[in-house]
Amino acid sequence: MNIADIFPKVKKRAGDVGIEIEVEGIGEMPRPLTDALIEHWDAKSDGTLRGGFGVEFVSRQPFYLNNTFDRKVSNLVDHIRQTKIQENSPNTSVHVHHNMSHKTLMEVLNGITAWWLLENLLVHHCGTDREANMFCLRLVDAEALVPKLITALESSNFPGQFNDSYRYAAINLKALSEYGSLEVRTMRGAVVSGTIIEWAREVNLMFDKAARFRNPEEIFAYLIKASKEEFVQHFFTTTFANKLMNQYGWRDRLDQSAVLVCNFAYGLEWPIWEKKFEERMKKVKPEKKKGMLDAVLAGSWAVANEVDNTYIVDDDFP
């Protein structure tokens, strides 16, 4: 059972990542997107940003991480830089939606586990002003995320558990129920093509590597068995892993994460939970309320059916 089968709003989507780049400008507004750029990107005014103007550039559809991805990002960055912008403004960030619509829930949970274990290193890489940032809180800043997710996994109304309380975590789990993605919100507002490209590719690689484990407990067991160096190197390219391990105190950051993630990795008996979850989901039926029409989020990478759903669960499920 994949994510698109679990969440009523989610459709299976092609592609690997969707990109959102926030920009604060100085002086004149940026030039309109060219026809070539409009094919892949949308520009939206963002009133939450400061400066002379605030614009969010959003990919229209998920991009495959193939040889065309780099060019699509570089062409947009070149266009943005024709206008004077605030460099690395603390008000801006780069968000990357990683497409999970085709993955199983266990594969996604493995990805969340790997992210949480490596999160302190990854967020530090994104910029020190991203640590303890109220718009991308790490697990160490919001420890309640672990029991909250375990409670959701045991709920008879699992699809309805993903509300706004997840939205401003470093990894936004609410996006899973809306778009079938895991939204990573941590990268600083770096309008630099190399930074954005590397970040999207490396985190996506981490999710793919994590999906190959059987469950979160096995990932944590690997952390215990392997050296810290081996663990980090397993999930990233050698170049990026070395960047993370060149951080001062990186081992302590990994240990700090492990203390918190242990409660999740061993919080459920995963084989038993997985069997019960699949049985439970067979008894959950999305029901569209009368009079509600499917609405498309035009211009967003995550086109979804915006319908109000209720969930009907058979009462006899144990």
N, C-alpha and C positions, 0 to 999 in steps of 0.2 A: 504494500500500500504506500503510494508516494504522497508527497505534500499536496499535489493538486487533487488527489482523491479525498483528502482529509478536510481541507478548508473550502467551503462553498464558493467563496469569491475568487479562488485561485484557478487559473488555467495553466496548463503546461505551456511553457514559453521556451522558444529557442534562444540560444545565446548564453553567455557566461556572466557578464556584469553590466550593470547600469551605473552611470557616473553622474554625480551632481557637483558642480563647482560654483561656489559662492564667491562673488567679487564685489569689492567696494572701490568705487572710482573717485578720481579727483578731477573736477572740472566737467568737461563736456561728456555727454553720454557716448557709449560705445557705438561704433558703426553697426547698422543692421546686418544680420547674418546674410552671407551670400547664399545663392541658390544651392551651391554644393554643400555648404554647412547645414542649411535648413533640412536637407535630406536626413541628417543624423542627429541634429541638435535643436533644442528649443531654448529661447531666452525669456525668462520671466522676471518681472520687476519684483523685488523683495523689500518690503517696507521695514523689515526687522534689521536690515543692514544700514550702516551709516555712511558718511562721506558724501561726495557729490551725488552719487547714485549707488544703488545696490541692485545687482542682477544675479540671478541664479541660472546657470547654463545646465540643462538637463538632457541626457541622451534620450532620444525618442523611443528607442527599443534597446533591449540588451545587446551588447556587442559580443561577438566571439573573440576570444583572446588569440587571434591568429595574426598573420602579418599585416592585416589591414587596420588592426586596432591602434597600433602606435601612430599611424598616419592620421587617423580620425581625431585622436587626442591632440597631436602636434598641430594639426591644421587649426583647431579651435583655439589653442593657446596662442598661436601666432596671431590670430585675428584679435583676441582679447588684448594682446600686448601692443596693438596699434593705438590703444588709448592709455592714458596715464592711470595707474591703479595703485591702491594701497598694498604694499608688499607685506605678506604674512600678517595681515590684520588679525588681531585676536578675536574679532567678531565673525570671521569667516572660517570655513572649513571645506573639506572635500569629502563627500559621502560616496561610498561604493556599495551598491546592491549586488549581492552574489546570488545568482539564480539557483534556487533549491527546489523549484517546482517539480522536477523530475526525480528528485532523490527520495529515498525512504526516510521516515521520521528518525529511525535509528542512525542513519548516516548523518542527518542534520544534528542530532544530539551529540554525535561524535565530534562534529565540527565545532559545536558550542563548547564542548569540553576542551578541545585543543586550544581554541581561542582563549578561554578563561585561564588555562594554564600558562599560556604565552603572552597574555594580555599586558602585563606590566612592562615587559620588554618592548612589545609592539607599540604601546601608547607612548612610552618614553622616546621611542624612535620618531614618533609623529611630532614631538615637540613638548617641551616641559610645560608649556601653558595648556596642553591638552590633558595633563594629569589632574585629577580631581575637578575637571571642568564640568559644570552643572548640566551641560548639554551632551556630554558623552561620558557618563559615570562608569568607572571600572567596577569590577566585582568588589575590590577592596574598599571602594567608596559606597557601595550599595550591597551589602552582604545578604540582604533579604531576597535577592534574586534567586538564590539557590533553593531555599525552602518554597519560594513562590512557584518556581518551575516544577519542582517535585509534586507539589499539590495539584498543579495543572495537569500533570501527566497521569495522576490518579483520579482525576475528575471524570464523572460521567458526561460532562459537557465540555470536553477538552477544547473543541474549536472555539468556544465562546470565552475562553479564559484570557485571551491575549488582548489586553486593553492598553490604555495610554500609560499605565504605570511602567511599561517596558520601553516606551518610546525614546527616552533620553538616556538610556544605557549606552555604553560604548558600542555594544552590538545590540541593535534594536530588534527584539523578537516580535514586536507587534507587526512588523513588515512581513513576517512569515504568513500571518493570517490574511493580510491584505493583498500582498503581491507575490507570495511564494518565494520571498527573498530573505536573506539575512543582511541587514543594512549595517555596515561598519562606518561609524560616524567620527572616527578619531583623527583622521589626517588633518593637519593644519591647512590653512587656506593658501597653499603653495600653488601659484599659477605657473608651474614648471612642468613641462610635459614628461621629462624623465622621472621626476618624483611620482607623479600620478600613475604613470605606466608601470613602474616598478612595484608600487604599492598594490595596485589592483592585481597584478600577476602573482605576486608572492603570497598574498592572503588567499587568493583563489587556489593556489597550489597547496597551501596548508589545509584548506577544506577538503580538497581531493584526497590528500594523503590520509587525513583523519577518517574519511569515509571507508577506508579499507580495513579498519579495525572492526572487531565484532560488536563492541559496545564501549561506553565510557569507562567502565572498570578496566578493560584491557588497555586502554590508553594510559590510565593512571599506573597500572602495573608496569607498563613499559618505562614510564618515568622513573619508577623505583629501581627497575632492573638495569637500565642503561645509565651511562654517565650523563650529566647535564649537557655536556657538549654534544653527545650522540643524539640526545633527545631533540635539541634545537636543530641540529643539522638534518635530522630526519624529515622535517616539515618544510624546509626552505632550500633554495639554491645555496651553494657554498658561499657565494659573494654576500648574499643577504644575511645568512646565518652568522657570518663573521662580523657584519655590521652590528647585529644584536649582541653578540658576545664581546664586542669591543666596548660596550657600555660599562662604566664603572659600577660595580655592585650588581651585575646582572644575575649572578647566582642567588643572591639574597632576594631579588625580585621574584625569581622563579620559585623559591621556597615559600615566599609570602603567598603567592597564588595557590600553590599546592595545598597549603593548610585549608584554604577555603573550598577548593574544588574537590577535595577528598570527600566532603559531605555529599556532593552530588554524585561522584563516581561510584560510591558505595551506598548511595541513598535508596536504591531499588535493586531487587534481584532481577536483573535485566531480561534473562530468557523467560522467566515467569511473567514479568510485566508485559513483555512484547506480545506474548500469546493472549493475555487477557485484554490488552489494548485493542488488538485486531478484532477480537470477539465483540468488544464494546462498540467499536466504530461501525460494525455491521448493523448495529441497532440504532445508529444515529442517522436521522433523515433530515436534510435541509428542506425547509418549506418556505417558499417565497410568499410574503404577505400580499394579499390582494391589492391591486392598484399600484404596486411598485414596478417601475420600469428599469431595465438595465441601462445604466449610464456609463459612458466610456470616459476615462480620464484622458482627454486629448492632450497630446504633447508630453505625456509622461512616459518614461521607460517602462513603467509597470502598468500597462493597460489592464484594467480589471473590471469585472462587473460589480458596480456599486449597488448592491441590492441589500435590503434589510432582511436578514435571515433569522429564523428561530430554529431551535434544535429540539427534536422530539426523541426522547430516549425511553426505551422500554423499561418499565419499573422493575421487571423481574430479574434484571441483570445483577449478579451478586456484588 
